[in-house]
């Protein structure tokens, strides 16, 4: 009888945890800060999806919160071989830069930093190196997808912990991600599962690689 009661309690707890996760798990991945008081920040446009994130960066720029947009060139398999053969294929950063300019951002206000980044951690470390050489940057606004915003802010805060830089998260409002009903959409399910896996990797391993 005791074993049966224990099993029943475990089942009830599992169902309760599952219900809570379905209700709030998607929202916990979203970090959106109040940036209304900011007028002299640097935008860091994180690579991933191009269109929605570029639109979000343009909004921050045109609202007068930032005067410059930074991106880190992302890794592209086969890039070197293509270049050796005389072919130039634009990566996410180059495509984003072209979109930003088409949307009204001045070319001189966009900078692509070389880094061959394969992760958000790689992007953060490249940005850190740049900030060390440009101490005038003391405020940073991260523009990314909603589901990626909490983790990206954690990573950048960790990377910039020894520098006097305030980090704000302003995920793009053009992201199709549904934080509350994520379990109803196959792509959102994939995003949530992938993001929690990456969060676990960050807390268990990646953060200790960022000194």
LOMIVEX-840112 format. One record per atom (N, C-alpha, C): residue number from 1; x, y, z. Coordinates in Angstrom, 1 decimal. Example, Ala and Ser with C-alpha at 12.3 -4.5 7.8 and 13.67 -1.06 7.14 Angstrom:
REM LOMIVEX-840112
PT   resi        u        v        w
PT      1     13.2     -5.7      7.8
PT      1     12.3     -4.5      7.8
PT      1     13.2     -3.3      7.8
PT      2     12.8     -2.2      7.1
PT      2     13.7     -1.1      7.1
PT      2     12.9      0.0      7.9
END
This chain:
REM LOMIVEX-840112
PT   resi        u        v        w
PT      1      0.8     -1.2      0.0
PT      1      0.0      0.0      0.0
PT      1      0.9      1.3      0.0
PT      2      2.0      1.2      0.8
PT      2      2.8      2.4      0.9
PT      2      3.5      2.6     -0.5
PT      3      3.9      1.6     -1.1
PT      3      4.5      1.7     -2.4
PT      3      3.6      2.3     -3.4
PT      4      2.3      1.8     -3.4
PT      4      1.3      2.4     -4.3
PT      4      1.0      3.8     -4.0
PT      5      1.0      4.2     -2.8
PT      5      0.8      5.6     -2.4
PT      5      1.9      6.5     -2.9
PT      6      3.1      6.0     -2.7
PT      6      4.3      6.7     -3.1
PT      6      4.3      6.9     -4.6
PT      7      4.0      5.8     -5.4
PT      7      3.9      5.9     -6.8
PT      7      2.8      6.9     -7.3
PT      8      1.7      6.9     -6.6
PT      8      0.6      7.9     -6.9
PT      8      1.1      9.3     -6.7
PT      9      1.8      9.5     -5.6
PT      9      2.3     10.9     -5.3
PT      9      3.3     11.3     -6.3
PT     10      4.2     10.4     -6.7
PT     10      5.2     10.7     -7.8
PT     10      4.5     11.1     -9.1
PT     11      3.4     10.3     -9.4
PT     11      2.7     10.6    -10.7
PT     11      2.0     12.0    -10.6
PT     12      1.4     12.3     -9.5
PT     12      0.8     13.6     -9.3
PT     12      1.8     14.7     -9.4
PT     13      2.9     14.5     -8.7
PT     13      4.0     15.6     -8.8
PT     13      4.5     15.7    -10.2
PT     14      4.7     14.6    -10.9
PT     14      5.1     14.7    -12.3
PT     14      4.2     15.5    -13.2
PT     15      2.9     15.2    -13.0
PT     15      1.9     15.8    -13.8
PT     15      1.8     17.3    -13.5
PT     16      1.9     17.6    -12.2
PT     16      1.9     19.0    -11.7
PT     16      3.1     19.8    -12.3
PT     17      4.3     19.2    -12.3
PT     17      5.5     19.8    -12.8
PT     17      5.3     20.0    -14.3
PT     18      4.8     19.0    -15.0
PT     18      4.6     19.1    -16.4
PT     18      3.6     20.2    -16.8
PT     19      2.5     20.4    -16.0
PT     19      1.6     21.5    -16.3
PT     19      2.2     22.8    -16.1
PT     20      3.0     22.9    -15.0
PT     20      3.7     24.2    -14.7
PT     20      4.7     24.5    -15.8
PT     21      5.4     23.5    -16.3
PT     21      6.4     23.7    -17.4
PT     21      5.7     24.1    -18.7
PT     22      4.6     23.5    -19.0
PT     22      3.9     23.8    -20.2
PT     22      3.3     25.3    -20.1
PT     23      3.0     25.7    -18.9
PT     23      2.4     27.0    -18.8
PT     23      3.5     28.1    -18.7
PT     24      4.6     27.9    -18.0
PT     24      5.6     28.9    -17.8
PT     24      6.9     28.7    -18.5
PT     25      7.2     27.4    -18.9
PT     25      8.5     27.1    -19.5
PT     25      8.9     28.0    -20.6
PT     26      8.0     28.3    -21.5
PT     26      8.3     29.1    -22.6
PT     26      8.6     30.6    -22.2
PT     27      7.9     31.1    -21.2
PT     27      8.1     32.5    -20.8
PT     27      9.4     32.7    -20.1
PT     28      9.8     31.6    -19.4
PT     28     11.1     31.8    -18.6
PT     28     12.3     32.0    -19.5
PT     29     12.2     31.7    -20.8
PT     29     13.3     31.8    -21.8
PT     29     13.4     33.3    -22.3
PT     30     12.3     34.1    -22.0
PT     30     12.3     35.4    -22.5
PT     30     12.7     36.5    -21.5
PT     31     13.7     37.3    -21.9
PT     31     14.1     38.4    -21.0
PT     31     14.0     39.7    -21.8
PT     32     13.1     40.6    -21.3
PT     32     12.9     41.9    -22.0
PT     32     13.0     43.0    -20.9
PT     33     14.0     43.8    -21.1
PT     33     14.3     44.9    -20.2
PT     33     13.7     46.2    -20.6
PT     34     13.5     47.1    -19.6
PT     34     13.0     48.4    -19.9
PT     34     14.2     49.3    -20.4
PT     35     14.1     49.7    -21.7
PT     35     15.2     50.5    -22.3
PT     35     14.7     51.9    -22.6
PT     36     13.6     52.3    -22.1
PT     36     13.0     53.7    -22.4
PT     36     14.0     54.8    -22.0
PT     37     14.8     54.6    -21.0
PT     37     15.7     55.6    -20.5
PT     37     17.0     55.7    -21.2
PT     38     17.3     54.8    -22.1
PT     38     18.6     54.7    -22.8
PT     38     18.6     55.5    -24.1
PT     39     19.7     56.2    -24.3
PT     39     19.8     57.0    -25.6
PT     39     21.2     56.9    -26.2
PT     40     22.1     56.2    -25.5
PT     40     23.5     56.2    -26.1
PT     40     24.1     54.8    -25.9
PT     41     23.4     53.8    -26.5
PT     41     23.9     52.4    -26.3
PT     41     24.5     51.9    -27.6
PT     42     25.1     50.8    -27.5
PT     42     25.6     50.0    -28.7
PT     42     24.7     48.8    -28.8
PT     43     24.1     48.6    -30.0
PT     43     23.3     47.4    -30.2
PT     43     24.2     46.2    -30.6
PT     44     24.0     45.1    -30.0
PT     44     24.7     43.9    -30.5
PT     44     23.6     43.0    -31.1
PT     45     23.6     42.8    -32.4
PT     45     22.7     42.0    -33.1
PT     45     23.2     40.6    -33.2
PT     46     22.6     39.7    -32.5
PT     46     23.1     38.3    -32.4
PT     46     22.6     37.6    -33.7
PT     47     23.5     36.7    -34.1
PT     47     23.2     36.0    -35.3
PT     47     22.3     34.8    -35.0
PT     48     21.6     34.4    -36.1
PT     48     20.6     33.3    -36.0
PT     48     19.6     33.5    -37.1
PT     49     18.4     33.7    -36.8
PT     49     17.4     34.1    -37.8
PT     49     17.7     35.6    -38.2
PT     50     17.6     35.9    -39.5
PT     50     18.1     37.2    -40.0
PT     50     17.0     38.2    -40.0
PT     51     15.9     38.0    -40.7
PT     51     14.9     39.0    -40.9
PT     51     14.3     39.6    -39.7
PT     52     13.8     38.8    -38.8
PT     52     13.1     39.3    -37.6
PT     52     14.1     40.0    -36.6
PT     53     15.3     39.5    -36.5
PT     53     16.3     40.1    -35.6
PT     53     16.8     41.5    -36.2
PT     54     17.0     41.5    -37.5
PT     54     17.4     42.8    -38.2
PT     54     16.3     43.8    -38.0
PT     55     15.1     43.5    -38.1
PT     55     14.0     44.4    -37.9
PT     55     13.9     44.9    -36.5
PT     56     14.2     44.0    -35.5
PT     56     14.3     44.5    -34.1
PT     56     15.4     45.4    -33.9
PT     57     16.5     45.2    -34.5
PT     57     17.7     46.1    -34.3
PT     57     17.4     47.5    -34.9
PT     58     16.7     47.5    -36.0
PT     58     16.4     48.8    -36.7
PT     58     15.5     49.6    -35.8
PT     59     14.5     48.9    -35.2
PT     59     13.6     49.6    -34.3
PT     59     14.3     50.3    -33.1
PT     60     15.3     49.6    -32.5
PT     60     16.1     50.1    -31.4
PT     60     16.9     51.3    -31.9
PT     61     17.5     51.2    -33.1
PT     61     18.3     52.2    -33.7
PT     61     17.4     53.5    -34.0
PT     62     16.3     53.3    -34.6
PT     62     15.4     54.4    -35.0
PT     62     14.7     55.1    -33.9
PT     63     14.6     54.4    -32.8
PT     63     14.0     55.0    -31.6
PT     63     15.0     55.9    -30.8
PT     64     16.2     55.9    -31.3
PT     64     17.3     56.8    -30.8
PT     64     17.9     56.2    -29.5
PT     65     17.8     54.9    -29.3
PT     65     18.4     54.3    -28.1
PT     65     19.8     53.9    -28.3
PT     66     20.2     53.8    -29.6
PT     66     21.6     53.4    -29.9
PT     66     22.0     54.1    -31.2
PT     67     23.3     54.3    -31.3
PT     67     23.9     54.9    -32.5
PT     67     24.8     54.0    -33.3
PT     68     24.9     52.8    -32.9
PT     68     25.7     51.8    -33.6
PT     68     25.3     50.4    -33.4
PT     69     25.4     49.6    -34.5
PT     69     24.9     48.2    -34.4
PT     69     26.2     47.3    -34.7
PT     70     26.5     46.4    -33.8
PT     70     27.6     45.5    -34.0
PT     70     27.1     44.1    -34.2
PT     71     27.8     43.3    -35.1
PT     71     27.5     41.9    -35.3
PT     71     28.8     41.2    -35.4
PT     72     28.8     39.9    -35.0
PT     72     30.0     39.1    -35.1
PT     72     29.8     38.1    -36.3
PT     73     30.7     38.0    -37.1
PT     73     30.6     37.1    -38.3
PT     73     30.5     35.7    -37.7
PT     74     29.5     34.9    -38.2
PT     74     29.3     33.6    -37.8
PT     74     30.0     32.6    -38.6
PT     75     30.2     31.4    -38.1
PT     75     30.9     30.3    -38.8
PT     75     30.1     29.8    -40.0
PT     76     30.8     29.6    -41.1
PT     76     30.1     29.0    -42.3
PT     76     31.0     27.9    -42.8
PT     77     30.5     26.7    -42.7
PT     77     31.2     25.5    -43.2
PT     77     31.6     25.7    -44.7
PT     78     32.9     25.5    -45.0
PT     78     33.3     25.5    -46.4
PT     78     33.6     26.9    -46.9
PT     79     33.6     27.9    -46.0
PT     79     33.9     29.3    -46.4
PT     79     35.3     29.4    -47.0
PT     80     36.3     28.9    -46.4
PT     80     37.6     29.0    -46.9
PT     80     37.8     28.4    -48.2
PT     81     37.2     27.2    -48.4
PT     81     37.3     26.5    -49.7
PT     81     36.6     27.3    -50.8
PT     82     35.5     27.9    -50.5
PT     82     34.8     28.7    -51.4
PT     82     35.6     29.9    -51.8
PT     83     36.2     30.6    -50.8
PT     83     37.0     31.8    -51.1
PT     83     38.2     31.4    -51.9
PT     84     38.8     30.2    -51.7
PT     84     40.0     29.8    -52.5
PT     84     39.6     29.6    -53.9
PT     85     38.3     29.3    -54.2
PT     85     37.8     29.1    -55.5
PT     85     37.2     30.3    -56.1
PT     86     37.5     31.4    -55.5
PT     86     37.0     32.7    -56.0
PT     86     35.6     33.0    -55.8
PT     87     34.9     32.3    -54.9
PT     87     33.5     32.5    -54.6
PT     87     33.3     33.2    -53.3
PT     88     32.4     34.2    -53.2
PT     88     32.1     34.9    -52.0
PT     88     30.7     34.7    -51.7
PT     89     30.4     34.0    -50.6
PT     89     29.0     33.8    -50.2
PT     89     28.7     34.6    -49.0
PT     90     27.7     35.5    -49.0
PT     90     27.5     36.3    -47.8
PT     90     26.9     35.4    -46.6
PT     91     27.5     35.6    -45.4
PT     91     27.0     34.9    -44.3
PT     91     25.8     35.7    -43.6
PT     92     25.4     35.3    -42.4
PT     92     24.3     35.9    -41.8
PT     92     24.6     37.4    -41.4
PT     93     25.8     37.7    -41.0
PT     93     26.2     39.1    -40.7
PT     93     26.1     40.0    -41.9
PT     94     26.6     39.5    -43.0
PT     94     26.6     40.3    -44.3
PT     94     25.1     40.5    -44.8
PT     95     24.3     39.5    -44.7
PT     95     22.9     39.6    -45.1
PT     95     22.2     40.6    -44.1
PT     96     22.5     40.5    -42.9
PT     96     21.9     41.4    -41.9
PT     96     22.3     42.8    -42.1
PT     97     23.6     43.0    -42.4
PT     97     24.1     44.4    -42.7
PT     97     23.3     45.0    -43.9
PT     98     23.2     44.2    -45.0
PT     98     22.5     44.7    -46.2
PT     98     21.0     45.0    -45.8
PT     99     20.4     44.2    -45.0
PT     99     19.0     44.5    -44.6
PT     99     18.9     45.8    -43.8
PT    100     19.9     45.9    -42.8
PT    100     19.9     47.1    -42.0
PT    100     20.0     48.4    -42.8
PT    101     20.9     48.3    -43.8
PT    101     21.1     49.5    -44.7
PT    101     19.8     49.8    -45.5
PT    102     19.2     48.7    -46.0
PT    102     17.9     48.9    -46.8
PT    102     16.8     49.5    -46.0
PT    103     16.9     49.2    -44.7
PT    103     15.9     49.7    -43.7
PT    103     16.2     51.0    -43.1
PT    104     17.3     51.6    -43.6
PT    104     17.5     53.0    -43.2
PT    104     18.7     53.2    -42.2
PT    105     19.4     52.2    -41.9
PT    105     20.6     52.4    -41.0
PT    105     21.8     52.8    -41.9
PT    106     22.5     53.8    -41.4
PT    106     23.6     54.3    -42.1
PT    106     24.7     53.3    -42.1
PT    107     25.4     53.1    -43.2
PT    107     26.5     52.1    -43.4
PT    107     27.6     52.3    -42.3
PT    108     27.8     53.6    -42.0
PT    108     28.9     53.9    -41.1
PT    108     28.5     53.5    -39.6
PT    109     27.2     53.2    -39.4
PT    109     26.8     52.8    -38.1
PT    109     26.6     51.3    -37.9
PT    110     27.2     50.6    -38.9
PT    110     27.1     49.1    -38.8
PT    110     28.5     48.6    -38.8
PT    111     28.9     47.7    -37.9
PT    111     30.2     47.1    -37.9
PT    111     30.1     45.6    -37.7
PT    112     30.7     44.9    -38.6
PT    112     30.8     43.4    -38.5
PT    112     32.2     43.1    -38.0
PT    113     32.2     42.4    -36.8
PT    113     33.5     42.0    -36.2
PT    113     33.8     40.6    -36.6
PT    114     35.1     40.4    -37.0
PT    114     35.5     39.0    -37.5
PT    114     35.6     38.1    -36.2
PT    115     35.1     36.9    -36.4
PT    115     35.2     36.0    -35.3
PT    115     34.9     34.6    -35.6
PT    116     34.3     34.3    -36.7
PT    116     34.0     32.9    -37.1
PT    116     33.2     32.2    -35.9
PT    117     32.2     32.9    -35.3
PT    117     31.6     32.5    -34.1
PT    117     30.6     31.3    -34.4
PT    118     30.7     30.3    -33.5
PT    118     29.9     29.1    -33.6
PT    118     28.8     29.1    -32.5
PT    119     28.8     30.0    -31.6
PT    119     27.9     30.0    -30.5
PT    119     27.7     31.4    -30.0
PT    120     26.8     31.6    -29.1
PT    120     26.6     32.9    -28.5
PT    120     27.8     33.2    -27.6
PT    121     28.3     32.2    -27.0
PT    121     29.5     32.4    -26.2
PT    121     30.7     33.0    -27.0
PT    122     30.8     32.5    -28.2
PT    122     31.9     33.0    -29.1
PT    122     31.6     34.5    -29.5
PT    123     30.3     34.8    -29.8
PT    123     30.0     36.2    -30.1
PT    123     30.3     37.1    -28.9
PT    124     30.0     36.6    -27.7
PT    124     30.2     37.4    -26.5
PT    124     31.7     37.7    -26.3
PT    125     32.5     36.7    -26.5
PT    125     33.9     36.9    -26.3
PT    125     34.6     37.8    -27.3
PT    126     34.1     37.8    -28.6
PT    126     34.5     38.7    -29.6
PT    126     34.1     40.2    -29.2
PT    127     32.9     40.3    -28.7
PT    127     32.4     41.6    -28.3
PT    127     33.3     42.1    -27.1
PT    128     33.6     41.3    -26.2
PT    128     34.4     41.6    -25.0
PT    128     35.8     42.2    -25.5
PT    129     36.4     41.5    -26.4
PT    129     37.7     42.0    -26.9
PT    129     37.6     43.3    -27.5
PT    130     36.5     43.6    -28.2
PT    130     36.3     44.9    -28.9
PT    130     36.1     46.0    -27.8
PT    131     35.3     45.7    -26.8
PT    131     35.0     46.6    -25.8
PT    131     36.2     47.0    -25.0
PT    132     37.1     46.1    -24.8
PT    132     38.3     46.3    -24.1
PT    132     39.2     47.4    -24.8
PT    133     39.0     47.4    -26.1
PT    133     39.8     48.4    -26.9
PT    133     38.9     49.7    -27.1
PT    134     37.7     49.7    -26.7
PT    134     36.8     50.8    -26.9
PT    134     36.0     51.0    -25.6
PT    135     36.7     51.5    -24.5
PT    135     36.1     51.7    -23.2
PT    135     34.9     52.7    -23.2
PT    136     34.8     53.4    -24.3
PT    136     33.7     54.4    -24.3
PT    136     32.3     53.7    -24.3
PT    137     32.3     52.4    -24.7
PT    137     31.1     51.6    -24.7
PT    137     30.7     51.2    -23.3
PT    138     29.7     51.7    -22.7
PT    138     29.3     51.4    -21.4
PT    138     27.9     50.9    -21.2
PT    139     27.2     50.9    -22.4
PT    139     25.8     50.3    -22.4
PT    139     25.6     49.5    -23.6
PT    140     25.0     48.4    -23.5
PT    140     24.8     47.5    -24.6
PT    140     23.4     46.9    -24.6
PT    141     22.8     46.9    -25.8
PT    141     21.4     46.3    -25.9
PT    141     21.5     45.1    -26.8
PT    142     21.1     44.0    -26.3
PT    142     21.2     42.7    -27.1
PT    142     19.9     42.6    -27.8
PT    143     20.0     42.4    -29.1
PT    143     18.8     42.1    -30.0
PT    143     18.9     40.7    -30.5
PT    144     17.9     39.9    -30.2
PT    144     17.9     38.5    -30.6
PT    144     16.5     38.0    -30.6
PT    145     16.3     36.7    -30.8
PT    145     14.9     36.1    -30.7
PT    145     14.5     36.0    -29.3
PT    146     13.2     36.0    -29.1
PT    146     12.6     36.0    -27.7
PT    146     13.1     34.8    -26.9
PT    147     13.0     33.6    -27.6
PT    147     13.4     32.4    -26.9
PT    147     14.9     32.3    -26.5
PT    148     15.7     33.1    -27.2
PT    148     17.1     33.1    -27.0
PT    148     17.6     34.2    -26.0
PT    149     16.7     35.1    -25.6
PT    149     17.0     36.3    -24.9
PT    149     17.5     36.1    -23.5
PT    150     16.9     35.2    -22.8
PT    150     17.4     35.0    -21.4
PT    150     18.8     34.4    -21.4
PT    151     19.0     33.4    -22.2
PT    151     20.4     32.8    -22.2
PT    151     21.4     33.7    -22.7
PT    152     21.1     34.5    -23.7
PT    152     22.1     35.4    -24.3
PT    152     22.5     36.5    -23.3
PT    153     21.5     37.0    -22.5
PT    153     21.9     38.0    -21.5
PT    153     22.7     37.4    -20.4
PT    154     22.4     36.1    -20.0
PT    154     23.3     35.4    -19.0
PT    154     24.7     35.3    -19.5
PT    155     24.9     35.0    -20.7
PT    155     26.2     34.8    -21.3
PT    155     27.0     36.1    -21.4
PT    156     26.3     37.1    -21.9
PT    156     27.0     38.4    -22.0
PT    156     27.3     39.1    -20.6
PT    157     26.4     38.9    -19.7
PT    157     26.7     39.4    -18.3
PT    157     27.9     38.7    -17.8
PT    158     28.0     37.4    -18.0
PT    158     29.1     36.6    -17.5
PT    158     30.4     37.1    -18.2
PT    159     30.4     37.2    -19.5
PT    159     31.5     37.6    -20.3
PT    159     32.0     39.0    -19.9
PT    160     31.1     39.9    -19.6
PT    160     31.4     41.3    -19.4
PT    160     31.5     41.7    -17.9
PT    161     31.6     40.6    -17.0
PT    161     31.5     40.9    -15.6
PT    161     32.6     41.8    -15.1
PT    162     33.8     41.7    -15.7
PT    162     34.9     42.5    -15.2
PT    162     35.0     43.9    -15.9
PT    163     34.1     44.2    -16.8
PT    163     34.0     45.5    -17.5
PT    163     32.8     46.3    -17.0
PT    164     33.0     47.6    -17.1
PT    164     31.9     48.4    -16.6
PT    164     30.9     48.7    -17.7
PT    165     30.1     47.6    -18.1
PT    165     29.2     47.7    -19.2
PT    165     27.8     47.2    -18.7
PT    166     26.8     48.0    -18.9
PT    166     25.4     47.6    -18.5
PT    166     24.8     46.8    -19.7
PT    167     24.2     45.7    -19.5
PT    167     23.7     44.9    -20.6
PT    167     22.2     44.8    -20.4
PT    168     21.5     45.2    -21.5
PT    168     20.0     45.2    -21.6
PT    168     19.6     44.2    -22.7
PT    169     18.5     43.6    -22.4
PT    169     17.9     42.6    -23.4
PT    169     16.7     43.2    -24.1
PT    170     16.7     43.3    -25.4
PT    170     15.5     43.8    -26.2
PT    170     15.2     42.9    -27.3
PT    171     14.7     41.7    -27.0
PT    171     14.4     40.8    -28.1
PT    171     13.4     41.3    -29.2
PT    172     13.6     40.9    -30.4
PT    172     12.8     41.4    -31.5
PT    172     11.3     41.1    -31.3
PT    173     10.5     42.1    -31.6
PT    173      9.0     41.9    -31.5
PT    173      8.5     41.2    -32.7
PT    174      9.3     40.9    -33.7
PT    174      8.9     40.3    -35.0
PT    174      9.1     38.8    -34.9
PT    175      9.6     38.3    -33.8
PT    175      9.8     36.9    -33.6
PT    175      8.4     36.1    -33.6
PT    176      8.2     35.1    -34.3
PT    176      7.0     34.3    -34.4
PT    176      6.8     33.4    -33.1
PT    177      7.8     33.4    -32.3
PT    177      7.7     32.5    -31.1
PT    177      6.6     32.9    -30.2
PT    178      5.8     31.9    -29.7
PT    178      4.7     32.1    -28.8
PT    178      5.1     31.6    -27.4
PT    179      5.5     32.5    -26.5
PT    179      6.0     32.1    -25.2
PT    179      5.0     31.3    -24.4
PT    180      3.7     31.7    -24.5
PT    180      2.7     31.0    -23.6
PT    180      2.2     29.7    -24.2
PT    181      1.9     29.7    -25.5
PT    181      1.4     28.5    -26.1
PT    181      2.4     27.8    -27.0
PT    182      3.7     27.7    -26.5
PT    182      4.7     27.1    -27.3
PT    182      4.5     25.7    -27.6
PT    183      3.8     25.0    -26.7
PT    183      3.6     23.5    -26.9
PT    183      2.6     23.2    -28.0
PT    184      2.0     24.2    -28.5
PT    184      1.0     24.0    -29.6
PT    184      1.6     24.0    -31.0
PT    185      2.8     24.5    -31.1
PT    185      3.5     24.6    -32.4
PT    185      4.8     23.8    -32.4
PT    186      4.9     23.0    -33.5
PT    186      6.1     22.1    -33.6
PT    186      7.4     22.8    -33.5
PT    187      7.5     23.9    -34.3
PT    187      8.8     24.7    -34.3
PT    187      9.1     25.3    -32.9
PT    188      8.0     25.8    -32.3
PT    188      8.3     26.3    -30.9
PT    188      8.7     25.3    -29.9
PT    189      8.1     24.1    -30.1
PT    189      8.6     22.9    -29.2
PT    189     10.0     22.7    -29.4
PT    190     10.5     22.7    -30.7
PT    190     11.9     22.4    -31.0
PT    190     12.7     23.6    -30.4
PT    191     12.3     24.8    -30.5
PT    191     13.0     25.9    -30.0
PT    191     13.2     25.8    -28.5
PT    192     12.1     25.5    -27.8
PT    192     12.1     25.4    -26.3
PT    192     13.0     24.2    -25.9
PT    193     12.9     23.1    -26.4
PT    193     13.7     21.9    -26.1
PT    193     15.2     22.2    -26.3
PT    194     15.5     22.8    -27.5
PT    194     16.9     23.1    -27.8
PT    194     17.4     24.2    -26.9
PT    195     16.6     25.2    -26.5
PT    195     17.1     26.2    -25.7
PT    195     17.4     25.8    -24.3
PT    196     16.5     24.9    -23.7
PT    196     16.8     24.4    -22.4
PT    196     18.0     23.5    -22.4
PT    197     18.2     22.8    -23.5
PT    197     19.4     21.9    -23.6
PT    197     20.7     22.8    -23.6
PT    198     20.6     23.9    -24.3
PT    198     21.7     24.8    -24.4
PT    198     21.9     25.5    -23.0
PT    199     20.8     25.8    -22.3
PT    199     21.0     26.4    -21.0
PT    199     21.7     25.5    -20.0
PT    200     21.3     24.2    -20.1
PT    200     21.9     23.2    -19.2
PT    200     23.4     23.1    -19.5
PT    201     23.7     23.2    -20.8
PT    201     25.1     23.1    -21.2
PT    201     25.9     24.3    -20.7
PT    202     25.2     25.5    -20.8
PT    202     25.9     26.7    -20.3
PT    202     26.1     26.7    -18.8
PT    203     25.1     26.3    -18.0
PT    203     25.3     26.2    -16.6
PT    203     26.3     25.2    -16.1
PT    204     26.3     24.0    -16.8
PT    204     27.1     22.9    -16.4
PT    204     28.5     23.0    -16.9
PT    205     28.8     23.7    -18.0
PT    205     30.1     23.6    -18.6
PT    205     30.5     25.0    -19.1
PT    206     29.7     25.6    -20.0
PT    206     30.2     26.7    -20.8
PT    206     30.6     27.9    -19.9
PT    207     29.8     28.2    -18.9
PT    207     30.1     29.4    -18.0
PT    207     31.5     29.3    -17.4
PT    208     32.0     28.1    -17.2
PT    208     33.3     27.9    -16.5
PT    208     34.4     28.1    -17.5
PT    209     34.1     28.1    -18.8
PT    209     35.1     28.4    -19.9
PT    209     35.2     29.8    -20.2
PT    210     34.4     30.7    -19.5
PT    210     34.5     32.1    -19.7
PT    210     35.1     32.8    -18.5
PT    211     36.4     33.0    -18.6
PT    211     37.1     33.6    -17.4
PT    211     37.5     35.0    -17.8
END
